[in-house]
């Protein structure tokens, strides 16, 4: 547990130093979102519910950065494979998925 706390705090400190990704162009937002999503996924801070907790966290992060995330058209197999690739150091499949998921928020969102 101490390693999870230490690594989690370091990740969130980095995220804070990046201004919580606010003001980034969409391509840069997707790049950084993939990085943080992968890192927190690998950290796996909870025994159960990591996937749901991550989605809620990153949906809120996106909203505050001016974007929305829509997961509806993402196949489970593709998502799982992208996360496995990310854990092995290849974020390109995650970035590809986030290009489909991320959109600019509208005034009503």
Residue pairs with C-beta under 8 A, 6 or more apart in sequence:
4 43
4 44
4 45
7 43
8 40
8 43
8 45
11 36
11 39
11 40
11 43
15 21
15 36
15 61
18 32
20 61
20 64
20 65
21 29
21 32
21 33
21 36
21 61
21 65
22 64
22 65
22 66
23 65
24 32
24 65
26 67
26 102
26 104
29 62
29 65
29 67
29 102
30 95
30 98
30 99
30 102
31 91
31 95
33 58
33 61
33 62
33 98
33 102
34 86
34 91
34 94
34 95
34 98
35 91
36 58
37 54
37 58
37 86
37 94
37 98
38 83
38 86
38 87
38 91
38 94
40 54
40 57
41 50
41 54
41 83
41 86
41 87
42 86
42 87
44 50
45 53
46 53
55 69
55 71
58 69
59 68
59 69
62 68
62 69
62 102
62 105
63 105
63 109
66 104
66 105
67 102
67 103
67 104
67 105
68 102
68 103
68 104
68 105
68 109
69 101
69 102
70 101
70 103
71 101
73 100
74 97
74 100
74 101
78 93
78 97
79 97
81 93
82 93
82 94
82 96
82 97
83 94
85 91
85 92
85 93
85 94
86 93
86 94
